[in-house]
Amino acid sequence: MSDTISAKAAAKEAIDHLPDDATWDDVMYRIYVRQKIDSGLNDVLEGKTVSTSEVRNRFGLRG
């Protein structure tokens, strides 16, 4: 997202909010989750989504 902070700044912010005893796995997980959220938000802005009813239809689900 061009109007948000850079990936480097976001990574620094995420790391700064971890406890001092965080592991490498904690660091990697936090960055991974942030990247997935940003990717999803970009998809929404670009109209790359489908409705719940369409997903249900595609998978043959009812309800």
PDBQT receptor file of N, H, CA, C and O in Angstrom, charges set to zero:
ATOM      1  N   MET A   1       0.852  -1.176   0.000  1.00  0.00    +0.000 N 
ATOM      2  CA  MET A   1       0.000   0.000   0.000  1.00  0.00    +0.000 C 
ATOM      3  C   MET A   1       0.894   1.233   0.000  1.00  0.00    +0.000 C 
ATOM      4  O   MET A   1       1.682   1.441   0.923  1.00  0.00    +0.000 OA
ATOM      5  N   SER A   2       0.770   2.018  -1.004  1.00  0.00    +0.000 N 
ATOM      6  H   SER A   2       0.130   1.849  -1.753  1.00  0.00    +0.000 HD
ATOM      7  CA  SER A   2       1.677   3.143  -1.172  1.00  0.00    +0.000 C 
ATOM      8  C   SER A   2       1.473   4.250  -0.152  1.00  0.00    +0.000 C 
ATOM      9  O   SER A   2       2.402   5.011   0.115  1.00  0.00    +0.000 OA
ATOM     10  N   ASP A   3       0.283   4.361   0.425  1.00  0.00    +0.000 N 
ATOM     11  H   ASP A   3      -0.472   3.743   0.208  1.00  0.00    +0.000 HD
ATOM     12  CA  ASP A   3       0.022   5.439   1.366  1.00  0.00    +0.000 C 
ATOM     13  C   ASP A   3       0.246   5.025   2.820  1.00  0.00    +0.000 C 
ATOM     14  O   ASP A   3      -0.121   5.761   3.736  1.00  0.00    +0.000 OA
ATOM     15  N   THR A   4       0.835   3.873   3.033  1.00  0.00    +0.000 N 
ATOM     16  H   THR A   4       1.133   3.275   2.289  1.00  0.00    +0.000 HD
ATOM     17  CA  THR A   4       1.138   3.430   4.388  1.00  0.00    +0.000 C 
ATOM     18  C   THR A   4       2.641   3.467   4.604  1.00  0.00    +0.000 C 
ATOM     19  O   THR A   4       3.405   3.827   3.708  1.00  0.00    +0.000 OA
ATOM     20  N   ILE A   5       3.048   3.090   5.799  1.00  0.00    +0.000 N 
ATOM     21  H   ILE A   5       2.428   2.797   6.526  1.00  0.00    +0.000 HD
ATOM     22  CA  ILE A   5       4.475   3.107   6.096  1.00  0.00    +0.000 C 
ATOM     23  C   ILE A   5       5.191   2.018   5.306  1.00  0.00    +0.000 C 
ATOM     24  O   ILE A   5       4.573   1.048   4.866  1.00  0.00    +0.000 OA
ATOM     25  N   SER A   6       6.493   2.187   5.130  1.00  0.00    +0.000 N 
ATOM     26  H   SER A   6       6.995   2.974   5.487  1.00  0.00    +0.000 HD
ATOM     27  CA  SER A   6       7.269   1.219   4.365  1.00  0.00    +0.000 C 
ATOM     28  C   SER A   6       7.335  -0.119   5.079  1.00  0.00    +0.000 C 
ATOM     29  O   SER A   6       7.091  -0.210   6.282  1.00  0.00    +0.000 OA
ATOM     30  N   ALA A   7       7.666  -1.149   4.325  1.00  0.00    +0.000 N 
ATOM     31  H   ALA A   7       7.864  -1.074   3.348  1.00  0.00    +0.000 HD
ATOM     32  CA  ALA A   7       7.794  -2.493   4.900  1.00  0.00    +0.000 C 
ATOM     33  C   ALA A   7       8.865  -2.499   5.988  1.00  0.00    +0.000 C 
ATOM     34  O   ALA A   7       8.694  -3.144   7.022  1.00  0.00    +0.000 OA
ATOM     35  N   LYS A   8       9.950  -1.796   5.765  1.00  0.00    +0.000 N 
ATOM     36  H   LYS A   8      10.089  -1.271   4.925  1.00  0.00    +0.000 HD
ATOM     37  CA  LYS A   8      11.030  -1.744   6.745  1.00  0.00    +0.000 C 
ATOM     38  C   LYS A   8      10.547  -1.100   8.045  1.00  0.00    +0.000 C 
ATOM     39  O   LYS A   8      10.828  -1.599   9.135  1.00  0.00    +0.000 OA
ATOM     40  N   ALA A   9       9.823   0.004   7.921  1.00  0.00    +0.000 N 
ATOM     41  H   ALA A   9       9.595   0.410   7.036  1.00  0.00    +0.000 HD
ATOM     42  CA  ALA A   9       9.308   0.690   9.110  1.00  0.00    +0.000 C 
ATOM     43  C   ALA A   9       8.278  -0.182   9.832  1.00  0.00    +0.000 C 
ATOM     44  O   ALA A   9       8.246  -0.225  11.061  1.00  0.00    +0.000 OA
ATOM     45  N   ALA A  10       7.432  -0.879   9.053  1.00  0.00    +0.000 N 
ATOM     46  H   ALA A  10       7.458  -0.844   8.054  1.00  0.00    +0.000 HD
ATOM     47  CA  ALA A  10       6.430  -1.754   9.657  1.00  0.00    +0.000 C 
ATOM     48  C   ALA A  10       7.100  -2.905  10.400  1.00  0.00    +0.000 C 
ATOM     49  O   ALA A  10       6.663  -3.280  11.488  1.00  0.00    +0.000 OA
ATOM     50  N   ALA A  11       8.155  -3.463   9.820  1.00  0.00    +0.000 N 
ATOM     51  H   ALA A  11       8.509  -3.158   8.936  1.00  0.00    +0.000 HD
ATOM     52  CA  ALA A  11       8.884  -4.557  10.472  1.00  0.00    +0.000 C 
ATOM     53  C   ALA A  11       9.523  -4.071  11.771  1.00  0.00    +0.000 C 
ATOM     54  O   ALA A  11       9.470  -4.763  12.788  1.00  0.00    +0.000 OA
ATOM     55  N   LYS A  12      10.119  -2.900  11.738  1.00  0.00    +0.000 N 
ATOM     56  H   LYS A  12      10.163  -2.339  10.912  1.00  0.00    +0.000 HD
ATOM     57  CA  LYS A  12      10.721  -2.341  12.956  1.00  0.00    +0.000 C 
ATOM     58  C   LYS A  12       9.665  -2.135  14.035  1.00  0.00    +0.000 C 
ATOM     59  O   LYS A  12       9.889  -2.453  15.202  1.00  0.00    +0.000 OA
ATOM     60  N   GLU A  13       8.525  -1.606  13.642  1.00  0.00    +0.000 N 
ATOM     61  H   GLU A  13       8.343  -1.347  12.694  1.00  0.00    +0.000 HD
ATOM     62  CA  GLU A  13       7.439  -1.367  14.594  1.00  0.00    +0.000 C 
ATOM     63  C   GLU A  13       6.952  -2.685  15.202  1.00  0.00    +0.000 C 
ATOM     64  O   GLU A  13       6.730  -2.777  16.409  1.00  0.00    +0.000 OA
ATOM     65  N   ALA A  14       6.790  -3.694  14.359  1.00  0.00    +0.000 N 
ATOM     66  H   ALA A  14       6.970  -3.620  13.378  1.00  0.00    +0.000 HD
ATOM     67  CA  ALA A  14       6.331  -5.003  14.842  1.00  0.00    +0.000 C 
ATOM     68  C   ALA A  14       7.320  -5.590  15.837  1.00  0.00    +0.000 C 
ATOM     69  O   ALA A  14       6.926  -6.124  16.874  1.00  0.00    +0.000 OA
ATOM     70  N   ILE A  15       8.593  -5.491  15.521  1.00  0.00    +0.000 N 
ATOM     71  H   ILE A  15       8.914  -5.058  14.679  1.00  0.00    +0.000 HD
ATOM     72  CA  ILE A  15       9.632  -6.032  16.401  1.00  0.00    +0.000 C 
ATOM     73  C   ILE A  15       9.683  -5.255  17.713  1.00  0.00    +0.000 C 
ATOM     74  O   ILE A  15       9.853  -5.843  18.781  1.00  0.00    +0.000 OA
ATOM     75  N   ASP A  16       9.537  -3.950  17.634  1.00  0.00    +0.000 N 
ATOM     76  H   ASP A  16       9.398  -3.473  16.766  1.00  0.00    +0.000 HD
ATOM     77  CA  ASP A  16       9.562  -3.125  18.847  1.00  0.00    +0.000 C 
ATOM     78  C   ASP A  16       8.440  -3.482  19.812  1.00  0.00    +0.000 C 
ATOM     79  O   ASP A  16       8.576  -3.268  21.016  1.00  0.00    +0.000 OA
ATOM     80  N   HIS A  17       7.337  -4.020  19.306  1.00  0.00    +0.000 N 
ATOM     81  H   HIS A  17       7.227  -4.194  18.327  1.00  0.00    +0.000 HD
ATOM     82  CA  HIS A  17       6.206  -4.366  20.165  1.00  0.00    +0.000 C 
ATOM     83  C   HIS A  17       6.286  -5.786  20.728  1.00  0.00    +0.000 C 
ATOM     84  O   HIS A  17       5.418  -6.197  21.498  1.00  0.00    +0.000 OA
ATOM     85  N   LEU A  18       7.315  -6.530  20.351  1.00  0.00    +0.000 N 
ATOM     86  H   LEU A  18       8.020  -6.196  19.725  1.00  0.00    +0.000 HD
ATOM     87  CA  LEU A  18       7.507  -7.867  20.903  1.00  0.00    +0.000 C 
ATOM     88  C   LEU A  18       8.178  -7.776  22.270  1.00  0.00    +0.000 C 
ATOM     89  O   LEU A  18       8.906  -6.819  22.535  1.00  0.00    +0.000 OA
ATOM     90  N   PRO A  19       7.946  -8.746  23.130  1.00  0.00    +0.000 N 
ATOM     91  CA  PRO A  19       8.631  -8.747  24.420  1.00  0.00    +0.000 C 
ATOM     92  C   PRO A  19      10.132  -8.992  24.235  1.00  0.00    +0.000 C 
ATOM     93  O   PRO A  19      10.553  -9.529  23.210  1.00  0.00    +0.000 OA
ATOM     94  N   ASP A  20      10.920  -8.607  25.208  1.00  0.00    +0.000 N 
ATOM     95  H   ASP A  20      10.578  -8.171  26.041  1.00  0.00    +0.000 HD
ATOM     96  CA  ASP A  20      12.373  -8.758  25.116  1.00  0.00    +0.000 C 
ATOM     97  C   ASP A  20      12.817 -10.209  24.973  1.00  0.00    +0.000 C 
ATOM     98  O   ASP A  20      13.895 -10.475  24.443  1.00  0.00    +0.000 OA
ATOM     99  N   ASP A  21      12.008 -11.139  25.434  1.00  0.00    +0.000 N 
ATOM    100  H   ASP A  21      11.132 -10.923  25.865  1.00  0.00    +0.000 HD
ATOM    101  CA  ASP A  21      12.392 -12.547  25.339  1.00  0.00    +0.000 C 
ATOM    102  C   ASP A  21      11.808 -13.237  24.102  1.00  0.00    +0.000 C 
ATOM    103  O   ASP A  21      11.735 -14.465  24.058  1.00  0.00    +0.000 OA
ATOM    104  N   ALA A  22      11.395 -12.463  23.104  1.00  0.00    +0.000 N 
ATOM    105  H   ALA A  22      11.454 -11.465  23.139  1.00  0.00    +0.000 HD
ATOM    106  CA  ALA A  22      10.828 -13.031  21.881  1.00  0.00    +0.000 C 
ATOM    107  C   ALA A  22      11.873 -13.866  21.148  1.00  0.00    +0.000 C 
ATOM    108  O   ALA A  22      13.067 -13.566  21.169  1.00  0.00    +0.000 OA
ATOM    109  N   THR A  23      11.391 -14.909  20.510  1.00  0.00    +0.000 N 
ATOM    110  H   THR A  23      10.422 -15.153  20.493  1.00  0.00    +0.000 HD
ATOM    111  CA  THR A  23      12.276 -15.785  19.739  1.00  0.00    +0.000 C 
ATOM    112  C   THR A  23      12.284 -15.359  18.280  1.00  0.00    +0.000 C 
ATOM    113  O   THR A  23      11.494 -14.508  17.868  1.00  0.00    +0.000 OA
ATOM    114  N   TRP A  24      13.187 -15.957  17.493  1.00  0.00    +0.000 N 
ATOM    115  H   TRP A  24      13.829 -16.648  17.827  1.00  0.00    +0.000 HD
ATOM    116  CA  TRP A  24      13.193 -15.706  16.057  1.00  0.00    +0.000 C 
ATOM    117  C   TRP A  24      11.865 -16.119  15.439  1.00  0.00    +0.000 C 
ATOM    118  O   TRP A  24      11.368 -15.463  14.524  1.00  0.00    +0.000 OA
ATOM    119  N   ASP A  25      11.287 -17.223  15.949  1.00  0.00    +0.000 N 
ATOM    120  H   ASP A  25      11.691 -17.755  16.692  1.00  0.00    +0.000 HD
ATOM    121  CA  ASP A  25       9.991 -17.659  15.440  1.00  0.00    +0.000 C 
ATOM    122  C   ASP A  25       8.918 -16.601  15.687  1.00  0.00    +0.000 C 
ATOM    123  O   ASP A  25       8.065 -16.366  14.830  1.00  0.00    +0.000 OA
ATOM    124  N   ASP A  26       8.959 -15.961  16.861  1.00  0.00    +0.000 N 
ATOM    125  H   ASP A  26       9.651 -16.151  17.557  1.00  0.00    +0.000 HD
ATOM    126  CA  ASP A  26       8.007 -14.887  17.163  1.00  0.00    +0.000 C 
ATOM    127  C   ASP A  26       8.166 -13.729  16.176  1.00  0.00    +0.000 C 
ATOM    128  O   ASP A  26       7.179 -13.176  15.690  1.00  0.00    +0.000 OA
ATOM    129  N   VAL A  27       9.402 -13.375  15.890  1.00  0.00    +0.000 N 
ATOM    130  H   VAL A  27      10.204 -13.824  16.284  1.00  0.00    +0.000 HD
ATOM    131  CA  VAL A  27       9.685 -12.281  14.961  1.00  0.00    +0.000 C 
ATOM    132  C   VAL A  27       9.155 -12.624  13.570  1.00  0.00    +0.000 C 
ATOM    133  O   VAL A  27       8.461 -11.820  12.948  1.00  0.00    +0.000 OA
ATOM    134  N   MET A  28       9.480 -13.805  13.094  1.00  0.00    +0.000 N 
ATOM    135  H   MET A  28      10.044 -14.459  13.599  1.00  0.00    +0.000 HD
ATOM    136  CA  MET A  28       9.070 -14.220  11.759  1.00  0.00    +0.000 C 
ATOM    137  C   MET A  28       7.551 -14.313  11.646  1.00  0.00    +0.000 C 
ATOM    138  O   MET A  28       6.974 -13.916  10.633  1.00  0.00    +0.000 OA
ATOM    139  N   TYR A  29       6.906 -14.837  12.686  1.00  0.00    +0.000 N 
ATOM    140  H   TYR A  29       7.375 -15.159  13.509  1.00  0.00    +0.000 HD
ATOM    141  CA  TYR A  29       5.452 -14.946  12.672  1.00  0.00    +0.000 C 
ATOM    142  C   TYR A  29       4.802 -13.571  12.607  1.00  0.00    +0.000 C 
ATOM    143  O   TYR A  29       3.873 -13.355  11.829  1.00  0.00    +0.000 OA
ATOM    144  N   ARG A  30       5.285 -12.651  13.416  1.00  0.00    +0.000 N 
ATOM    145  H   ARG A  30       6.040 -12.826  14.048  1.00  0.00    +0.000 HD
ATOM    146  CA  ARG A  30       4.711 -11.306  13.440  1.00  0.00    +0.000 C 
ATOM    147  C   ARG A  30       4.834 -10.633  12.077  1.00  0.00    +0.000 C 
ATOM    148  O   ARG A  30       3.889  -9.997  11.610  1.00  0.00    +0.000 OA
ATOM    149  N   ILE A  31       5.991 -10.771  11.440  1.00  0.00    +0.000 N 
ATOM    150  H   ILE A  31       6.759 -11.288  11.819  1.00  0.00    +0.000 HD
ATOM    151  CA  ILE A  31       6.194 -10.160  10.128  1.00  0.00    +0.000 C 
ATOM    152  C   ILE A  31       5.333 -10.858   9.076  1.00  0.00    +0.000 C 
ATOM    153  O   ILE A  31       4.759 -10.199   8.208  1.00  0.00    +0.000 OA
ATOM    154  N   TYR A  32       5.241 -12.183   9.148  1.00  0.00    +0.000 N 
ATOM    155  H   TYR A  32       5.708 -12.718   9.853  1.00  0.00    +0.000 HD
ATOM    156  CA  TYR A  32       4.423 -12.952   8.212  1.00  0.00    +0.000 C 
ATOM    157  C   TYR A  32       2.958 -12.521   8.296  1.00  0.00    +0.000 C 
ATOM    158  O   TYR A  32       2.314 -12.289   7.273  1.00  0.00    +0.000 OA
ATOM    159  N   VAL A  33       2.444 -12.419   9.503  1.00  0.00    +0.000 N 
ATOM    160  H   VAL A  33       2.967 -12.608  10.334  1.00  0.00    +0.000 HD
ATOM    161  CA  VAL A  33       1.039 -12.029   9.680  1.00  0.00    +0.000 C 
ATOM    162  C   VAL A  33       0.807 -10.622   9.137  1.00  0.00    +0.000 C 
ATOM    163  O   VAL A  33      -0.193 -10.378   8.462  1.00  0.00    +0.000 OA
ATOM    164  N   ARG A  34       1.698  -9.718   9.415  1.00  0.00    +0.000 N 
ATOM    165  H   ARG A  34       2.511  -9.916   9.963  1.00  0.00    +0.000 HD
ATOM    166  CA  ARG A  34       1.560  -8.347   8.923  1.00  0.00    +0.000 C 
ATOM    167  C   ARG A  34       1.533  -8.312   7.397  1.00  0.00    +0.000 C 
ATOM    168  O   ARG A  34       0.735  -7.589   6.801  1.00  0.00    +0.000 OA
ATOM    169  N   GLN A  35       2.412  -9.098   6.767  1.00  0.00    +0.000 N 
ATOM    170  H   GLN A  35       3.061  -9.686   7.251  1.00  0.00    +0.000 HD
ATOM    171  CA  GLN A  35       2.467  -9.144   5.315  1.00  0.00    +0.000 C 
ATOM    172  C   GLN A  35       1.167  -9.697   4.743  1.00  0.00    +0.000 C 
ATOM    173  O   GLN A  35       0.668  -9.185   3.741  1.00  0.00    +0.000 OA
ATOM    174  N   LYS A  36       0.616 -10.730   5.361  1.00  0.00    +0.000 N 
ATOM    175  H   LYS A  36       1.022 -11.146   6.175  1.00  0.00    +0.000 HD
ATOM    176  CA  LYS A  36      -0.628 -11.322   4.879  1.00  0.00    +0.000 C 
ATOM    177  C   LYS A  36      -1.802 -10.351   5.034  1.00  0.00    +0.000 C 
ATOM    178  O   LYS A  36      -2.669 -10.276   4.163  1.00  0.00    +0.000 OA
ATOM    179  N   ILE A  37      -1.825  -9.618   6.132  1.00  0.00    +0.000 N 
ATOM    180  H   ILE A  37      -1.121  -9.679   6.839  1.00  0.00    +0.000 HD
ATOM    181  CA  ILE A  37      -2.886  -8.621   6.333  1.00  0.00    +0.000 C 
ATOM    182  C   ILE A  37      -2.788  -7.529   5.276  1.00  0.00    +0.000 C 
ATOM    183  O   ILE A  37      -3.792  -7.156   4.668  1.00  0.00    +0.000 OA
ATOM    184  N   ASP A  38      -1.580  -7.015   5.057  1.00  0.00    +0.000 N 
ATOM    185  H   ASP A  38      -0.765  -7.317   5.551  1.00  0.00    +0.000 HD
ATOM    186  CA  ASP A  38      -1.390  -5.974   4.042  1.00  0.00    +0.000 C 
ATOM    187  C   ASP A  38      -1.777  -6.478   2.651  1.00  0.00    +0.000 C 
ATOM    188  O   ASP A  38      -2.384  -5.746   1.868  1.00  0.00    +0.000 OA
ATOM    189  N   SER A  39      -1.429  -7.717   2.348  1.00  0.00    +0.000 N 
ATOM    190  H   SER A  39      -0.937  -8.312   2.983  1.00  0.00    +0.000 HD
ATOM    191  CA  SER A  39      -1.774  -8.304   1.065  1.00  0.00    +0.000 C 
ATOM    192  C   SER A  39      -3.298  -8.393   0.899  1.00  0.00    +0.000 C 
ATOM    193  O   SER A  39      -3.833  -8.089  -0.167  1.00  0.00    +0.000 OA
ATOM    194  N   GLY A  40      -3.976  -8.808   1.951  1.00  0.00    +0.000 N 
ATOM    195  H   GLY A  40      -3.542  -9.055   2.818  1.00  0.00    +0.000 HD
ATOM    196  CA  GLY A  40      -5.432  -8.892   1.915  1.00  0.00    +0.000 C 
ATOM    197  C   GLY A  40      -6.086  -7.531   1.747  1.00  0.00    +0.000 C 
ATOM    198  O   GLY A  40      -7.051  -7.386   0.997  1.00  0.00    +0.000 OA
ATOM    199  N   LEU A  41      -5.564  -6.545   2.440  1.00  0.00    +0.000 N 
ATOM    200  H   LEU A  41      -4.780  -6.663   3.050  1.00  0.00    +0.000 HD
ATOM    201  CA  LEU A  41      -6.100  -5.191   2.307  1.00  0.00    +0.000 C 
ATOM    202  C   LEU A  41      -5.903  -4.656   0.892  1.00  0.00    +0.000 C 
ATOM    203  O   LEU A  41      -6.780  -3.985   0.349  1.00  0.00    +0.000 OA
ATOM    204  N   ASN A  42      -4.754  -4.955   0.302  1.00  0.00    +0.000 N 
ATOM    205  H   ASN A  42      -4.042  -5.501   0.743  1.00  0.00    +0.000 HD
ATOM    206  CA  ASN A  42      -4.518  -4.552  -1.093  1.00  0.00    +0.000 C 
ATOM    207  C   ASN A  42      -5.505  -5.231  -2.028  1.00  0.00    +0.000 C 
ATOM    208  O   ASN A  42      -6.006  -4.609  -2.964  1.00  0.00    +0.000 OA
ATOM    209  N   ASP A  43      -5.786  -6.506  -1.778  1.00  0.00    +0.000 N 
ATOM    210  H   ASP A  43      -5.379  -7.011  -1.017  1.00  0.00    +0.000 HD
ATOM    211  CA  ASP A  43      -6.770  -7.214  -2.600  1.00  0.00    +0.000 C 
ATOM    212  C   ASP A  43      -8.137  -6.538  -2.524  1.00  0.00    +0.000 C 
ATOM    213  O   ASP A  43      -8.821  -6.402  -3.538  1.00  0.00    +0.000 OA
ATOM    214  N   VAL A  44      -8.529  -6.121  -1.343  1.00  0.00    +0.000 N 
ATOM    215  H   VAL A  44      -7.973  -6.231  -0.519  1.00  0.00    +0.000 HD
ATOM    216  CA  VAL A  44      -9.813  -5.437  -1.177  1.00  0.00    +0.000 C 
ATOM    217  C   VAL A  44      -9.826  -4.137  -1.979  1.00  0.00    +0.000 C 
ATOM    218  O   VAL A  44     -10.788  -3.851  -2.692  1.00  0.00    +0.000 OA
ATOM    219  N   LEU A  45      -8.766  -3.361  -1.860  1.00  0.00    +0.000 N 
ATOM    220  H   LEU A  45      -7.985  -3.593  -1.281  1.00  0.00    +0.000 HD
ATOM    221  CA  LEU A  45      -8.691  -2.084  -2.581  1.00  0.00    +0.000 C 
ATOM    222  C   LEU A  45      -8.719  -2.283  -4.094  1.00  0.00    +0.000 C 
ATOM    223  O   LEU A  45      -9.245  -1.441  -4.821  1.00  0.00    +0.000 OA
ATOM    224  N   GLU A  46      -8.154  -3.395  -4.570  1.00  0.00    +0.000 N 
ATOM    225  H   GLU A  46      -7.727  -4.079  -3.979  1.00  0.00    +0.000 HD
ATOM    226  CA  GLU A  46      -8.099  -3.668  -6.005  1.00  0.00    +0.000 C 
ATOM    227  C   GLU A  46      -9.305  -4.456  -6.500  1.00  0.00    +0.000 C 
ATOM    228  O   GLU A  46      -9.369  -4.827  -7.672  1.00  0.00    +0.000 OA
ATOM    229  N   GLY A  47     -10.258  -4.712  -5.612  1.00  0.00    +0.000 N 
ATOM    230  H   GLY A  47     -10.206  -4.410  -4.660  1.00  0.00    +0.000 HD
ATOM    231  CA  GLY A  47     -11.468  -5.418  -6.011  1.00  0.00    +0.000 C 
ATOM    232  C   GLY A  47     -11.265  -6.900  -6.274  1.00  0.00    +0.000 C 
ATOM    233  O   GLY A  47     -12.056  -7.517  -6.988  1.00  0.00    +0.000 OA
ATOM    234  N   LYS A  48     -10.223  -7.473  -5.711  1.00  0.00    +0.000 N 
ATOM    235  H   LYS A  48      -9.580  -6.972  -5.131  1.00  0.00    +0.000 HD
ATOM    236  CA  LYS A  48      -9.909  -8.891  -5.922  1.00  0.00    +0.000 C 
ATOM    237  C   LYS A  48     -10.530  -9.748  -4.822  1.00  0.00    +0.000 C 
ATOM    238  O   LYS A  48      -9.842 -10.529  -4.165  1.00  0.00    +0.000 OA
ATOM    239  N   THR A  49     -11.820  -9.595  -4.633  1.00  0.00    +0.000 N 
ATOM    240  H   THR A  49     -12.379  -8.960  -5.166  1.00  0.00    +0.000 HD
ATOM    241  CA  THR A  49     -12.520 -10.367  -3.601  1.00  0.00    +0.000 C 
ATOM    242  C   THR A  49     -13.791 -10.950  -4.191  1.00  0.00    +0.000 C 
ATOM    243  O   THR A  49     -14.265 -10.519  -5.241  1.00  0.00    +0.000 OA
ATOM    244  N   VAL A  50     -14.329 -11.938  -3.496  1.00  0.00    +0.000 N 
ATOM    245  H   VAL A  50     -13.944 -12.289  -2.642  1.00  0.00    +0.000 HD
ATOM    246  CA  VAL A  50     -15.625 -12.503  -3.868  1.00  0.00    +0.000 C 
ATOM    247  C   VAL A  50     -16.495 -12.523  -2.619  1.00  0.00    +0.000 C 
ATOM    248  O   VAL A  50     -15.998 -12.558  -1.493  1.00  0.00    +0.000 OA
ATOM    249  N   SER A  51     -17.792 -12.500  -2.842  1.00  0.00    +0.000 N 
ATOM    250  H   SER A  51     -18.196 -12.471  -3.757  1.00  0.00    +0.000 HD
ATOM    251  CA  SER A  51     -18.712 -12.486  -1.707  1.00  0.00    +0.000 C 
ATOM    252  C   SER A  51     -18.769 -13.862  -1.048  1.00  0.00    +0.000 C 
ATOM    253  O   SER A  51     -18.382 -14.874  -1.634  1.00  0.00    +0.000 OA
ATOM    254  N   THR A  52     -19.261 -13.863   0.179  1.00  0.00    +0.000 N 
ATOM    255  H   THR A  52     -19.575 -13.041   0.654  1.00  0.00    +0.000 HD
ATOM    256  CA  THR A  52     -19.435 -15.115   0.904  1.00  0.00    +0.000 C 
ATOM    257  C   THR A  52     -20.368 -16.047   0.150  1.00  0.00    +0.000 C 
ATOM    258  O   THR A  52     -20.125 -17.252   0.084  1.00  0.00    +0.000 OA
ATOM    259  N   SER A  53     -21.428 -15.501  -0.415  1.00  0.00    +0.000 N 
ATOM    260  H   SER A  53     -21.626 -14.522  -0.361  1.00  0.00    +0.000 HD
ATOM    261  CA  SER A  53     -22.378 -16.336  -1.156  1.00  0.00    +0.000 C 
ATOM    262  C   SER A  53     -21.715 -16.969  -2.382  1.00  0.00    +0.000 C 
ATOM    263  O   SER A  53     -22.025 -18.110  -2.726  1.00  0.00    +0.000 OA
ATOM    264  N   GLU A  54     -20.815 -16.253  -3.037  1.00  0.00    +0.000 N 
ATOM    265  H   GLU A  54     -20.563 -15.327  -2.757  1.00  0.00    +0.000 HD
ATOM    266  CA  GLU A  54     -20.101 -16.818  -4.178  1.00  0.00    +0.000 C 
ATOM    267  C   GLU A  54     -19.165 -17.949  -3.740  1.00  0.00    +0.000 C 
ATOM    268  O   GLU A  54     -19.073 -18.970  -4.421  1.00  0.00    +0.000 OA
ATOM    269  N   VAL A  55     -18.488 -17.781  -2.638  1.00  0.00    +0.000 N 
ATOM    270  H   VAL A  55     -18.562 -16.952  -2.085  1.00  0.00    +0.000 HD
ATOM    271  CA  VAL A  55     -17.613 -18.845  -2.109  1.00  0.00    +0.000 C 
ATOM    272  C   VAL A  55     -18.451 -20.074  -1.782  1.00  0.00    +0.000 C 
ATOM    273  O   VAL A  55     -18.082 -21.193  -2.139  1.00  0.00    +0.000 OA
ATOM    274  N   ARG A  56     -19.566 -19.871  -1.110  1.00  0.00    +0.000 N 
ATOM    275  H   ARG A  56     -19.865 -18.963  -0.820  1.00  0.00    +0.000 HD
ATOM    276  CA  ARG A  56     -20.461 -20.989  -0.773  1.00  0.00    +0.000 C 
ATOM    277  C   ARG A  56     -20.927 -21.701  -2.046  1.00  0.00    +0.000 C 
ATOM    278  O   ARG A  56     -20.965 -22.931  -2.098  1.00  0.00    +0.000 OA
ATOM    279  N   ASN A  57     -21.275 -20.928  -3.060  1.00  0.00    +0.000 N 
ATOM    280  H   ASN A  57     -21.244 -19.930  -3.017  1.00  0.00    +0.000 HD
ATOM    281  CA  ASN A  57     -21.722 -21.490  -4.313  1.00  0.00    +0.000 C 
ATOM    282  C   ASN A  57     -20.614 -22.313  -4.978  1.00  0.00    +0.000 C 
ATOM    283  O   ASN A  57     -20.857 -23.421  -5.454  1.00  0.00    +0.000 OA
ATOM    284  N   ARG A  58     -19.411 -21.768  -5.005  1.00  0.00    +0.000 N 
ATOM    285  H   ARG A  58     -19.213 -20.867  -4.618  1.00  0.00    +0.000 HD
ATOM    286  CA  ARG A  58     -18.284 -22.458  -5.637  1.00  0.00    +0.000 C 
ATOM    287  C   ARG A  58     -17.966 -23.787  -4.960  1.00  0.00    +0.000 C 
ATOM    288  O   ARG A  58     -17.564 -24.745  -5.621  1.00  0.00    +0.000 OA
ATOM    289  N   PHE A  59     -18.145 -23.845  -3.657  1.00  0.00    +0.000 N 
ATOM    290  H   PHE A  59     -18.472 -23.067  -3.120  1.00  0.00    +0.000 HD
ATOM    291  CA  PHE A  59     -17.824 -25.058  -2.911  1.00  0.00    +0.000 C 
ATOM    292  C   PHE A  59     -19.049 -25.922  -2.619  1.00  0.00    +0.000 C 
ATOM    293  O   PHE A  59     -18.956 -26.921  -1.905  1.00  0.00    +0.000 OA
ATOM    294  N   GLY A  60     -20.184 -25.536  -3.168  1.00  0.00    +0.000 N 
ATOM    295  H   GLY A  60     -20.259 -24.725  -3.748  1.00  0.00    +0.000 HD
ATOM    296  CA  GLY A  60     -21.391 -26.324  -2.983  1.00  0.00    +0.000 C 
ATOM    297  C   GLY A  60     -21.915 -26.343  -1.557  1.00  0.00    +0.000 C 
ATOM    298  O   GLY A  60     -22.495 -27.333  -1.111  1.00  0.00    +0.000 OA
ATOM    299  N   LEU A  61     -21.708 -25.253  -0.854  1.00  0.00    +0.000 N 
ATOM    300  H   LEU A  61     -21.236 -24.449  -1.217  1.00  0.00    +0.000 HD
ATOM    301  CA  LEU A  61     -22.165 -25.163   0.541  1.00  0.00    +0.000 C 
ATOM    302  C   LEU A  61     -23.506 -24.454   0.595  1.00  0.00    +0.000 C 
ATOM    303  O   LEU A  61     -23.814 -23.611  -0.247  1.00  0.00    +0.000 OA
ATOM    304  N   ARG A  62     -24.278 -24.800   1.574  1.00  0.00    +0.000 N 
ATOM    305  H   ARG A  62     -24.028 -25.486   2.258  1.00  0.00    +0.000 HD
ATOM    306  CA  ARG A  62     -25.585 -24.154   1.776  1.00  0.00    +0.000 C 
ATOM    307  C   ARG A  62     -25.605 -23.435   3.097  1.00  0.00    +0.000 C 
ATOM    308  O   ARG A  62     -24.840 -23.763   4.005  1.00  0.00    +0.000 OA
ATOM    309  N   GLY A  63     -26.464 -22.467   3.209  1.00  0.00    +0.000 N 
ATOM    310  H   GLY A  63     -27.085 -22.201   2.472  1.00  0.00    +0.000 HD
ATOM    311  CA  GLY A  63     -26.650 -21.833   4.495  1.00  0.00    +0.000 C 
ATOM    312  C   GLY A  63     -26.416 -20.420   4.551  1.00  0.00    +0.000 C 
ATOM    313  O   GLY A  63     -26.555 -19.813   5.613  1.00  0.00    +0.000 OA
TER     314      GLY A  63
